Amino acid sequence: MSQLLAATLDGNLAEIVSNLSTLMDSFWIYIVLAMAAVVVVWGAYIGIRVAIANRNEDKINARGMVKSLIIGIIIMFVIAMGAPLLINGLSAWVGIA
């Protein structure tokens, strides 16, 4: 009974990983374009805030926003590079690849 359950679980996991890989392959370019658009729009907003900052408090807040933007870009890059590696690792673990 446990062998049947393990075989069914492996089959289901293999199917999930396969579907996830197909989904990532089909939507990957759109995800990257959406992230790039968000970075460009938010970067322009922050650039305008930096340009019109007159008081020291506004300048400090604008610098903090720039730091947050850079940290966000780094996090998005790590996620964008890590997601396919994670899916490939799951594929190898299940034994699909």
N, CA, C and O of each residue as an XYZ file, in Angstrom:
388
protein
N       0.819     -1.192      0.000
C       0.000      0.000      0.000
C       0.861      1.254      0.000
O       0.572      2.206     -0.724
N       1.931      1.261      0.817
C       2.779      2.441      0.892
C       3.544      2.664     -0.409
O       3.841      3.803     -0.771
N       3.867      1.564     -1.121
C       4.554      1.717     -2.412
C       3.632      2.352     -3.436
O       4.061      3.181     -4.239
N       2.371      1.965     -3.409
C       1.392      2.561     -4.309
C       1.203      4.042     -4.004
O       1.111      4.866     -4.914
N       1.146      4.368     -2.738
C       1.003      5.762     -2.317
C       2.225      6.578     -2.726
O       2.084      7.704     -3.203
N       3.428      6.020     -2.544
C       4.658      6.725     -2.930
C       4.726      6.911     -4.436
O       5.149      7.971     -4.898
N       4.325      5.919     -5.212
C       4.337      6.032     -6.670
C       3.342      7.082     -7.133
O       3.622      7.846     -8.056
N       2.175      7.121     -6.490
C       1.169      8.128     -6.839
C       1.669      9.526     -6.482
O       1.479     10.470     -7.249
N       2.300      9.657     -5.331
C       2.838     10.947     -4.902
C       3.938     11.411     -5.850
O       3.972     12.583     -6.223
N       4.830     10.521     -6.241
C       5.887     10.876     -7.195
C       5.300     11.293     -8.535
O       5.767     12.250     -9.153
N       4.284     10.581     -8.982
C       3.634     10.927    -10.246
C       2.964     12.286    -10.183
O       3.072     13.083    -11.115
N       2.267     12.553     -9.075
C       1.614     13.853     -8.904
C       2.632     14.979     -8.818
O       2.437     16.037     -9.417
N       3.718     14.764     -8.077
C       4.755     15.778     -7.954
C       5.428     16.035     -9.296
O       5.735     17.179     -9.634
N       5.654     14.984    -10.048
C       6.252     15.139    -11.377
C       5.337     15.939    -12.297
O       5.801     16.773    -13.074
N       4.047     15.682    -12.206
C       3.083     16.426    -13.021
C       3.034     17.900    -12.615
O       2.958     18.776    -13.477
N       3.078     18.177    -11.327
C       3.056     19.562    -10.842
C       4.298     20.306    -11.302
O       4.205     21.438    -11.777
N       5.461     19.680    -11.166
C       6.710     20.327    -11.580
C       6.708     20.554    -13.084
O       7.159     21.601    -13.551
N       6.212     19.597    -13.843
C       6.141     19.752    -15.299
C       5.219     20.908    -15.683
O       5.563     21.717    -16.544
N       4.056     20.985    -15.050
C       3.124     22.081    -15.326
C       3.708     23.421    -14.914
O       3.544     24.413    -15.625
N       4.386     23.463    -13.781
C       5.009     24.693    -13.317
C       6.105     25.152    -14.268
O       6.238     26.346    -14.541
N       6.874     24.223    -14.763
C       7.934     24.555    -15.722
C       7.346     25.090    -17.025
O       7.854     26.064    -17.581
N       6.297     24.469    -17.505
C       5.627     24.942    -18.722
C       5.044     26.336    -18.521
O       5.144     27.189    -19.402
N       4.433     26.564    -17.359
C       3.868     27.870    -17.057
C       4.940     28.942    -17.007
O       4.756     30.025    -17.563
N       6.051     28.660    -16.354
C       7.146     29.636    -16.270
C       7.727     29.929    -17.650
O       8.054     31.076    -17.955
N       7.857     28.901    -18.481
C       8.390     29.117    -19.827
C       7.471     29.988    -20.668
O       7.943     30.797    -21.468
N       6.160     29.831    -20.497
C       5.219     30.586    -21.327
C       5.054     32.033    -20.860
O       4.802     32.912    -21.684
N       5.189     32.298    -19.567
C       4.965     33.640    -19.050
C       6.228     34.386    -18.677
O       6.139     35.527    -18.223
N       7.391     33.799    -18.845
C       8.631     34.385    -18.344
C       8.895     35.769    -18.930
O       9.232     36.689    -18.184
N       8.753     35.941    -20.229
C       9.054     37.233    -20.867
C       8.106     38.317    -20.351
O       8.514     39.465    -20.171
N       6.854     37.959    -20.116
C       5.882     38.940    -19.621
C       6.179     39.344    -18.183
O       5.988     40.500    -17.808
N       6.639     38.407    -17.389
C       7.010     38.715    -16.010
C       8.192     39.677    -15.982
O       8.197     40.645    -15.221
N       9.192     39.404    -16.815
C      10.373     40.269    -16.869
C       9.994     41.657    -17.380
O      10.472     42.658    -16.846
N       9.156     41.733    -18.392
C       8.716     43.034    -18.916
C       7.914     43.809    -17.869
O       8.069     45.025    -17.750
N       7.074     43.131    -17.122
C       6.293     43.805    -16.083
C       7.208     44.345    -14.988
O       7.019     45.467    -14.520
N       8.193     43.556    -14.581
C       9.147     44.032    -13.576
C       9.930     45.238    -14.091
O      10.142     46.205    -13.359
N      10.356     45.180    -15.341
C      11.100     46.299    -15.912
C      10.235     47.555    -15.983
O      10.718     48.653    -15.708
N       8.974     47.405    -16.344
C       8.076     48.559    -16.411
C       7.875     49.180    -15.032
O       7.866     50.404    -14.898
N       7.715     48.355    -14.020
C       7.547     48.868    -12.654
C       8.795     49.628    -12.222
O       8.696     50.700    -11.625
N       9.963     49.077    -12.522
C      11.215     49.746    -12.141
C      11.348     51.082    -12.858
O      11.761     52.066    -12.244
N      11.011     51.140    -14.139
C      11.134     52.390    -14.901
C      10.167     53.444    -14.368
O      10.557     54.593    -14.162
N       8.925     53.065    -14.147
C       7.926     54.033    -13.672
C       8.276     54.510    -12.259
O       8.233     55.708    -11.978
N       8.618     53.582    -11.381
C       8.954     53.970    -10.013
C      10.245     54.786     -9.989
O      10.364     55.732     -9.211
N      11.211     54.427    -10.835
C      12.453     55.199    -10.917
C      12.201     56.624    -11.395
O      12.815     57.566    -10.893
N      11.302     56.786    -12.365
C      10.964     58.130    -12.832
C      10.288     58.933    -11.732
O      10.574     60.117    -11.557
N       9.396     58.294    -10.995
C       8.720     58.975     -9.879
C       9.736     59.427     -8.833
O       9.676     60.559     -8.352
N      10.654     58.555     -8.487
C      11.664     58.908     -7.491
C      12.588     59.992     -8.026
O      12.991     60.881     -7.275
N      12.929     59.937     -9.304
C      13.755     60.977     -9.913
C      13.097     62.340     -9.836
O      13.757     63.344     -9.569
N      11.806     62.372    -10.068
C      11.074     63.638     -9.968
C      11.059     64.126     -8.517
O      11.226     65.318     -8.256
N      10.859     63.200     -7.577
C      10.870     63.581     -6.159
C      12.225     64.140     -5.743
O      12.290     65.099     -4.975
N      13.316     63.544     -6.247
C      14.658     64.039     -5.928
C      14.867     65.423     -6.543
O      15.454     66.303     -5.914
N      14.390     65.609     -7.761
C      14.605     66.871     -8.462
C      13.854     68.039     -7.817
O      14.343     69.169     -7.821
N      12.673     67.770     -7.266
C      11.887     68.879     -6.712
C      12.050     69.023     -5.199
O      11.392     69.865     -4.588
N      12.915     68.216     -4.590
C      13.122     68.301     -3.131
C      13.832     69.607     -2.792
O      14.940     69.864     -3.263
N      13.190     70.417     -1.983
C      13.763     71.704     -1.582
C      14.290     71.676     -0.149
O      15.370     72.196      0.131
N      13.537     71.078      0.739
C      13.947     71.038      2.137
C      14.849     69.834      2.389
O      14.829     68.857      1.641
N      15.630     69.922      3.446
C      16.519     68.818      3.803
C      15.741     67.542      4.104
O      16.184     66.446      3.760
N      14.596     67.680      4.738
C      13.778     66.508      5.056
C      13.313     65.800      3.788
O      13.322     64.571      3.716
N      12.908     66.578      2.793
C      12.494     65.992      1.508
C      13.662     65.296      0.817
O      13.490     64.232      0.222
N      14.847     65.893      0.894
C      16.025     65.284      0.275
C      16.388     63.969      0.947
O      16.761     63.007      0.277
N      16.279     63.927      2.273
C      16.577     62.695      3.008
C      15.563     61.608      2.645
O      15.935     60.452      2.442
N      14.296     61.975      2.564
C      13.266     61.008      2.172
C      13.495     60.508      0.749
O      13.315     59.321      0.476
N      13.885     61.391     -0.150
C      14.134     61.004     -1.535
C      15.329     60.051     -1.628
O      15.301     59.087     -2.394
N      16.374     60.323     -0.848
C      17.531     59.410     -0.844
C      17.138     58.034     -0.305
O      17.604     57.006     -0.797
N      16.286     58.031      0.698
C      15.794     56.760      1.232
C      14.988     55.987      0.201
O      15.065     54.760      0.133
N      14.213     56.712     -0.602
C      13.445     56.060     -1.665
C      14.368     55.478     -2.732
O      14.094     54.409     -3.277
N      15.466     56.182     -3.034
C      16.432     55.667     -4.010
C      17.062     54.378     -3.481
O      17.213     53.409     -4.226
N      17.425     54.365     -2.208
C      17.990     53.150     -1.607
C      16.980     52.005     -1.668
O      17.344     50.871     -1.979
N      15.733     52.294     -1.376
C      14.697     51.263     -1.431
C      14.509     50.735     -2.848
O      14.295     49.539     -3.046
N      14.590     51.624     -3.832
C      14.477     51.205     -5.227
C      15.608     50.260     -5.598
O      15.378     49.235     -6.238
N      16.818     50.597     -5.203
C      17.965     49.745     -5.525
C      17.837     48.382     -4.848
O      18.113     47.355     -5.468
N      17.422     48.367     -3.587
C      17.214     47.100     -2.878
C      16.118     46.284     -3.558
O      16.251     45.068     -3.700
N      15.047     46.936     -3.974
C      13.964     46.242     -4.681
C      14.422     45.639     -5.999
O      14.025     44.527     -6.347
N      15.257     46.370     -6.737
C      15.781     45.845     -8.002
C      16.636     44.606     -7.737
O      16.544     43.617     -8.465
N      17.456     44.660     -6.708
C      18.303     43.508     -6.380
C      17.441     42.310     -5.985
O      17.717     41.188     -6.409
N      16.414     42.530     -5.189
C      15.531     41.432     -4.782
C      14.808     40.841     -5.988
O      14.701     39.621     -6.105
N      14.308     41.695     -6.889
C      13.634     41.190     -8.084
C      14.599     40.397     -8.963
O      14.207     39.384     -9.543
N      15.847     40.837     -9.072
C      16.837     40.123     -9.866
C      17.112     38.745     -9.262
O      17.192     37.748     -9.979
N      17.256     38.702     -7.947
C      17.515     37.411     -7.285
C      16.336     36.459     -7.480
O      16.538     35.274     -7.747
N      15.120     36.959     -7.352
C      13.940     36.121     -7.562
C      13.855     35.668     -9.015
O      13.541     34.510     -9.292
N      14.136     36.586     -9.943
C      14.066     36.237    -11.362
C      15.102     35.185    -11.738
O      14.842     34.341    -12.595
N      16.256     35.227    -11.117
C      17.289     34.229    -11.406
C      17.062     32.944    -10.608
O      17.433     31.862    -11.063
N      16.463     33.052     -9.439
C      16.294     31.890     -8.580
C      15.105     31.016     -8.925
O      15.145     29.809     -8.684
N      14.045     31.591     -9.483
C      12.843     30.806     -9.783
C      13.110     29.689    -10.784
O      12.724     28.550    -10.523
N      13.756     29.964    -11.924
C      14.034     28.855    -12.849
C      14.982     27.813    -12.251
O      14.842     26.620    -12.521
N      15.939     28.258    -11.448
C      16.846     27.306    -10.810
C      16.096     26.412     -9.833
O      16.372     25.216     -9.744
N      15.153     26.987     -9.104
C      14.350     26.210     -8.171
C      13.498     25.182     -8.914
O      13.394     24.034     -8.482
N      12.898     25.585    -10.012
C      12.074     24.658    -10.788
C      12.934     23.553    -11.389
O      12.526     22.391    -11.394
N      14.112     23.893    -11.893
C      15.008     22.863    -12.426
C      15.479     21.926    -11.317
O      15.623     20.725    -11.543
N      15.715     22.456    -10.138
C      16.093     21.614     -9.009
C      14.977     20.660     -8.618
O      15.230     19.494     -8.318
N      13.730     21.156     -8.622
C      12.598     20.274     -8.348
C      12.473     19.187     -9.415
O      12.172     18.033     -9.109
N      12.707     19.570    -10.667
C      12.645     18.590    -11.755
C      13.688     17.501    -11.569
O      13.394     16.318    -11.741
N      14.897     17.894    -11.222
C      15.959     16.924    -11.008
C      15.668     16.048     -9.780
O      15.954     14.851     -9.774
N      15.101     16.664     -8.757
C      14.788     15.915     -7.542
C      13.713     14.865     -7.788
O      13.790     13.747     -7.279
N      12.713     15.241     -8.577
C      11.638     14.310     -8.885
C      12.105     13.270     -9.899
O      11.617     12.140     -9.918
N      13.057     13.667    -10.738
C      13.583     12.729    -11.738
C      13.004     12.928    -13.117
O      13.038     12.014    -13.941
N      12.467     14.119    -13.388
C      11.890     14.391    -14.710
C      12.989     14.707    -15.710
O      13.001     14.171    -16.819
N      13.921     15.584    -15.314
C      14.949     16.045    -16.244
C      15.871     14.911    -16.542
O      16.820     15.072    -17.309
